[in-house]
Amino acid sequence: MAHYFITGASSGIGKALSIALASEGHVVSAVARRIDHLKKIKGKHKNINIFRADVCDRLEINNAIEKSIKSGGNIDCAILNAGKYLPLGGLELNSEEFYGHMMVNYMGVIHSLDSIIPKFIGLQTGHIVIMGSTAGYGGLPRSAAYGPTKAALSNLAEALHIDLTPLGIKVQIISPGFVETEATAINDFKMPQIISASKAANNIIKGLKSNKFEICFPTGFVIIMKLLRILPKSIYFKVIRWITNR
Ligand SMILES: NC(=O)c1ccc[n+]([C@@H]2O[C@H](COP(=O)([O-])OP(=O)(O)OC[C@H]3O[C@@H](n4cnc5c(N)ncnc54)[C@H](OP(=O)(O)O)[C@@H]3O)[C@@H](O)[C@H]2O)c1
């Protein structure tokens, strides 16, 4: 049985993933700010240990990592999933919100990696999983605050894969389409091929066991998003405007 360290475990995909992995018998260290939510999850699953930390605070997350190792042993797999999403576009540019997205989504991952990577290098093993998004593939309407954070994570994951694979450390990125969670509940448009958080968790667990660099789902949606990405930009903009009525 393995020790999974999961950020953003108080709701949505992180919560579903924590419960699914704990149900398989693994030790799960579930991290988030809303300790009341984490306590409810722990109440039903004895092998979930909970830790309050804000990923924006390097010392808090570092402290949570140390405590999780004390109670669960060396971390086998770190799933860096905590994220923030607000639909903000070019007409709503607000540097505070844009900074907030980068702090949680990108720097939150860096703060966790800051203490996890040296430990994995010391152990000459480990598994790093970064939560990206298909929204990172290319510019989308009202995704100007969120999309670039996921594009940055995609580049980061590729760089880490190149640097860390030779040291015995596995690196993967998750790129989901739409998943029903608190984050997407604020969207006022029809989300194509949306899936439940538990279905997303099942797809992720299958992907974690594979040697694929990218765990992406649902398949039909991902194929369309990947095809859009390789179109000449003049056509890409026309198609996206047409699909989204812009
Ligand atoms: N839902 C989708 O369609 C979708 C698609 C692609 C990618 N994703 C990604 O999946 C991840 C999970 O999102 P979700 O959809 O499951 O949304 P969610 O239900 O809103 O979950 C977000 C999680 O992140 C945590 N979090 C937010 N800010 C944090 C902070 N500063 N420090 C620590 N934890 C923080 C939240 O916990 P607390 O508030 O308790 O701290 C919560 O547990 C995100 O990275 C998101 O970008 C989602």
Ligand as a Chemical Component Dictionary entry (heavy atoms), coordinates in Angstrom:
data_LIG
# 
_chem_comp.id                   LIG 
_chem_comp.type                 NON-POLYMER 
_chem_comp.pdbx_formal_charge   0 
_chem_comp.three_letter_code    LIG 
# 
loop_
_chem_comp_atom.comp_id 
_chem_comp_atom.atom_id 
_chem_comp_atom.alt_atom_id 
_chem_comp_atom.type_symbol 
_chem_comp_atom.charge 
_chem_comp_atom.model_Cartn_x 
_chem_comp_atom.model_Cartn_y 
_chem_comp_atom.model_Cartn_z 
_chem_comp_atom.pdbx_ordinal 
LIG N1  N1  N 0  -13.574 20.934 -12.432 1  
LIG C1  C1  C 0  -13.042 20.974 -13.655 2  
LIG O1  O1  O 0  -13.749 21.001 -14.682 3  
LIG C2  C2  C 0  -11.548 20.963 -13.805 4  
LIG C3  C3  C 0  -11.022 20.798 -15.091 5  
LIG C4  C4  C 0  -9.646  20.794 -15.245 6  
LIG C5  C5  C 0  -8.815  20.953 -14.159 7  
LIG N2  N2  N 1  -9.362  21.151 -12.910 8  
LIG C6  C6  C 0  -8.448  21.338 -11.794 9  
LIG O2  O2  O 0  -8.718  20.393 -10.794 10 
LIG C7  C7  C 0  -8.267  20.893 -9.536  11 
LIG C8  C8  C 0  -9.360  20.688 -8.505  12 
LIG O3  O3  O 0  -10.462 21.532 -8.842  13 
LIG P1  P1  P 0  -11.972 21.116 -8.621  14 
LIG O4  O4  O 0  -12.647 21.270 -9.919  15 
LIG O5  O5  O -1 -12.071 19.831 -7.887  16 
LIG O6  O6  O 0  -12.474 22.349 -7.748  17 
LIG P2  P2  P 0  -12.892 22.527 -6.234  18 
LIG O7  O7  O 0  -13.949 21.588 -5.847  19 
LIG O8  O8  O 0  -13.143 23.982 -6.091  20 
LIG O9  O9  O 0  -11.562 22.126 -5.427  21 
LIG C9  C9  C 0  -10.483 22.981 -5.299  22 
LIG C10 C10 C 0  -9.633  22.461 -4.151  23 
LIG O10 O10 O 0  -8.461  23.290 -4.053  24 
LIG C11 C11 C 0  -8.322  23.707 -2.716  25 
LIG N3  N3  N 0  -7.656  24.995 -2.648  26 
LIG C12 C12 C 0  -7.993  26.150 -3.279  27 
LIG N4  N4  N 0  -7.168  27.143 -2.914  28 
LIG C13 C13 C 0  -6.296  26.604 -2.025  29 
LIG C14 C14 C 0  -5.220  27.113 -1.276  30 
LIG N5  N5  N 0  -4.851  28.392 -1.372  31 
LIG N6  N6  N 0  -4.527  26.271 -0.459  32 
LIG C15 C15 C 0  -4.889  24.968 -0.352  33 
LIG N7  N7  N 0  -5.899  24.424 -1.035  34 
LIG C16 C16 C 0  -6.602  25.232 -1.852  35 
LIG C17 C17 C 0  -9.747  23.784 -2.160  36 
LIG O11 O11 O 0  -9.705  23.602 -0.755  37 
LIG P3  P3  P 0  -9.904  24.738 0.345   38 
LIG O12 O12 O 0  -10.777 25.812 -0.242  39 
LIG O13 O13 O 0  -10.523 24.003 1.495   40 
LIG O14 O14 O 0  -8.511  25.199 0.657   41 
LIG C18 C18 C 0  -10.359 22.560 -2.818  42 
LIG O15 O15 O 0  -10.094 21.409 -2.052  43 
LIG C19 C19 C 0  -7.902  22.365 -9.770  44 
LIG O16 O16 O 0  -6.499  22.475 -9.935  45 
LIG C20 C20 C 0  -8.594  22.675 -11.089 46 
LIG O17 O17 O 0  -7.958  23.725 -11.784 47 
LIG C21 C21 C 0  -10.704 21.155 -12.712 48 
# 
loop_
_chem_comp_bond.comp_id 
_chem_comp_bond.atom_id_1 
_chem_comp_bond.atom_id_2 
_chem_comp_bond.value_order 
_chem_comp_bond.pdbx_ordinal 
LIG N1  C1  SING 1  
LIG C1  O1  DOUB 2  
LIG C1  C2  SING 3  
LIG C2  C3  SING 4  
LIG C2  C21 DOUB 5  
LIG C3  C4  DOUB 6  
LIG C4  C5  SING 7  
LIG C5  N2  DOUB 8  
LIG N2  C6  SING 9  
LIG N2  C21 SING 10 
LIG C6  O2  SING 11 
LIG C6  C20 SING 12 
LIG O2  C7  SING 13 
LIG C7  C8  SING 14 
LIG C7  C19 SING 15 
LIG C8  O3  SING 16 
LIG O3  P1  SING 17 
LIG P1  O4  DOUB 18 
LIG P1  O5  SING 19 
LIG P1  O6  SING 20 
LIG O6  P2  SING 21 
LIG P2  O7  DOUB 22 
LIG P2  O8  SING 23 
LIG P2  O9  SING 24 
LIG O9  C9  SING 25 
LIG C9  C10 SING 26 
LIG C10 O10 SING 27 
LIG C10 C18 SING 28 
LIG O10 C11 SING 29 
LIG C11 N3  SING 30 
LIG C11 C17 SING 31 
LIG N3  C12 SING 32 
LIG N3  C16 SING 33 
LIG C12 N4  DOUB 34 
LIG N4  C13 SING 35 
LIG C13 C14 SING 36 
LIG C13 C16 DOUB 37 
LIG C14 N5  SING 38 
LIG C14 N6  DOUB 39 
LIG N6  C15 SING 40 
LIG C15 N7  DOUB 41 
LIG N7  C16 SING 42 
LIG C17 O11 SING 43 
LIG C17 C18 SING 44 
LIG O11 P3  SING 45 
LIG P3  O12 DOUB 46 
LIG P3  O13 SING 47 
LIG P3  O14 SING 48 
LIG C18 O15 SING 49 
LIG C19 O16 SING 50 
LIG C19 C20 SING 51 
LIG C20 O17 SING 52 
# 
